[in-house]
Amino acid sequence: MSPLEPLDVRLFDETVAAVALFTGPEHRLVYQNRACARLLGARPLGLPAREAFPEQDADMFMTVLDEVVATGRPRRLPETREPDPGSPEQARFFVYSCTPVTTAEGSGAMVVALDTTAEIVALERYQAVASAVSQMVWVLRPDGSAEEIVPGWQELTGEPWHGRMDSRFTTYVHPRDRHRLEHDRRLMLARHPPRIVETAFRVRTADGSYRHVATRSVPIMRGGRTTEWIAATEDVEDRWNAALREHLLAHLAEVSGGTLDEVFEAVVHVVVPELVDACVIMLLTGEEWPPPENTAVTARRAASATRRDLPPRPPLLEGEVVINDAVRTVLESRTPHTIHLTVGGRVPPGLVPEVTERWLADAAATSVTLHPLMADDIMLGYAVTSAIGDSPAPGPTDTELLRRVFHYVEPPLRKTLDLQRARRTALRLQRAHLTNPPAVPGASLAASYQPASSANEIGGDWYDAVVHSDGTLVLDIGDVAGHDLTAAIAMVQLRSMLRGLAWSNGPTCKPSTVLSRLESAAEGLDIASFATAVHARLRRTPNGTWRFTWSNAGHPPPLLLPAHEAPYFLTGDDQDPPLCALPGMHRTSHTHQLAPGDTVLLYTDGLIERPAASLDEGQQRLLAAAALHRDNPLPELLRRLQDLSDKRDDTALISFRADPGDSGHNSAGPGGARPSSTQAPSAPRRRTRDRGR
């Protein structure tokens, strides 16, 4: 149809859109289709537009008609019609299109009206739903432009939204998150076919602190290509805090009952890099806080962690410092304090060891914050956290979050402190009773005790040596089940009872009888429910040999290092159960003749047991080490054998060596005595057993 050809209005009779035609300078209504009559009401044809549409809100419509006819350019405008007062109907929404046309009556304008009420209501409902579940909803476009559907940016940041995801937007994103956010955005634009993209980052809020938000972007496809994304951004700070707490508690559970250093090692690897760029824990070396006036206070590095992209952190060596007044103020006030650093500047002396000062300067630290560390009102030390490079210094919200994190650590710290107190008490008990062996003519003795490395492994190991008036030597080794203060107390009681029974029953009493009487007393007094022990008696014979008689109550067998043969275990012919396992049973005594130069070792299971290895493997390691170091003096031999322990359990050892027959005088060494002995010919070895009470 030519542009000058008159418009055939019959084309619009059955269309869904409302259509009306106006001609002449007065815009007389010359056509109205059925849809228009339903939408706007039937109007008399031939009347000027102002008479055909006398409604008060039709003025803008008349102005648009005048403009379209005068300029020849089409116009479109929305309109809202409110219902009559008292009407149950909701407001109606329309979009009008006014286009210049040529009709049979001359030049004029065609008006097309569409009812968009359903679409507008649907959008309002969507916005309401989105507002209920998310803080912000956006339309994101490939060119970087963005439009807020559900506002929230200004409320979060204090700044109005400027309409683009550009460099101005990223200034509000935490520096550590900008690279990842840009990477996720490029990935979102490059994927074909597109997929839903989820990302989390921190946004700077109006008060200068940062909050975690999560964004989920859904692609919108038109014509086979992605034209935009609908993105819902939600404030997840509370959820993130809860996840951080669970993450921290999970790490702490792995070191439950460990040392303070182990607990804080778990802490620093949670706060770095989630909260800070670097963290070092300084623990006070003294037990008293506040210290006496004019007393220097020292602290040592216990744990540290740094962000991966920073220079390697210094090792935990040479890590002690005399704290300065700034640290004292933090500890006395129990309030965190931030120190801002100049570019390339160093932290004030007395905060951290010099090696850490140098590291902070090399890493371009911009601030350090001191946090007091406490448990049960006991001042343990302080944490030094750092912001590095372009990371912002912590604000009040960040400092409060770290305070809460360190507060979460208090329960496991209390447990660790309780264990340390119990461990110190147990060690004092053990060391008070594990005295140096006595001097024994014609023989050497040495003993060793090594506590477990873990704070929750106190142990109940003991050794003892008693010399009767006739020169008979009694040796004991034992281990009470359990790894707590109760086990240590039971150990002290059993050791004392066994020593008393051995003395009161005299040098001729069989070891099996002594153990049976110990078992009866322990059962009657309810001292220990389960313990192992070896009770041995050594008596020198006229020909210079030693008669070694022992009874074993479920304990690892004695180790014999013959002067001229390979080491082996003295297992005896019968295996008696531990003490208090089968009360009233008859126990067995065993006898072996020791030649000059022979060595007997009594030890606890911590020397040979390891979680990942069998007991046989542990015994083979002991045999090999004993063969290698058999010629060493007894104290040196015990030091070498102690190296076999993995330090998970306490270990006690006591050894006896018959002086060689051709030796002169033997001087006492550390942990044992070597009095003089006379030369005596060797005698044949005999091993016997005897059962009795």
Disulfide bonds with the S-S distance in Angstrom:
none
